[in-house]
Amino acid sequence: MTHFVSRGKHIESQLRRSRYKKRQIAEDDHHMRRARSTRVLSGYTSDVE
């Protein structure tokens, strides 16, 4: 019984982690897009990352 409870908690934490990871990926994508647009605006300088 305790094993089942701990496993449920584990799955819950996994879901929370994957949700957090998805949010991180979305934010990274957003930052990349912004960086790309600023790079284009600044005359496509290679030092802007």
N, C-alpha and C positions, 0 to 999 in steps of 0.2 A: 504493500500500500504506500509506504513512504517512498519507495522507488518510483512509483507512478507519479506521485506529487512532485518529486524533484525533476522528473522528466518533463512534466507540464511546465514547470518554471523555466526549464532549459529552453523548451520550444518558444516560450514567451519571450525570453531574452534574445533568442535568435531572430524572432520576428522584429523585435524592437531594433536590433542591430542592423538588419537588412533595410528597415524603413529609414534609419539614420543614414545608412550608406547611400540609399537612393537619393535622399535629400542632399547629401554631400556631392554626389555626382551631378545633380541638377545645378547646384551652386557653382561647381567647377565649370560646367558647360556655360553657365551665364557669364562667369568671369572671363572665360576664354573668348566668348563672343564679344564682350566689352573690350577686351584687350585687342582683339582683331580690328574692331571698329576704330579704336583710338590709334592703332598702328596705321590704318588707312588714312585717318585724318591728319596724323603727324607726318605725312609724306613717306609712309612705309619705311620707317627707320628700323633696322634690324636689332638694335639694342633694347627696344621695348619688348618685354615678354609678358 
